[in-house]
Amino acid sequence: MMMDIHPAVLERLKRTYPPGTRVVLVKMDDPYTKMYPGNKGSVINVDSVGTIHVAWDSGSFLGVVFGEDECKKIEK
């Protein structure tokens, strides 16, 4: 399901997850993926609908879909 995202929320996502930010997957609502909670990767970008595109350490490039999936920033 595609969700509209408020411009202020989109801007906050882009500030929180700039390119290169390390993230860990909390949940991904996709029964066909081989991505699991705990997978780590680096943010490529946040697109206009709030999807956080990630280059996962596993080699995958699946995006974290706003409102459905969840990742969190890895604090140094």
LINRA-V531210 format. One record per helix or strand of 2 or more residues. SS is the DSSP state (2 for helix, 1 for strand). FROM is the first residue (numbers start at 1). TO is the last residue. Records with the same first field share a line. If there is no record, write none. Layout:
# LINRA-V531210
SS = FROM-TO ; FROM-TO
This chain:
# LINRA-V531210
2 = 7-16
1 = 22-27 ; 40-46 ; 52-56 ; 63-64 ; 70-73
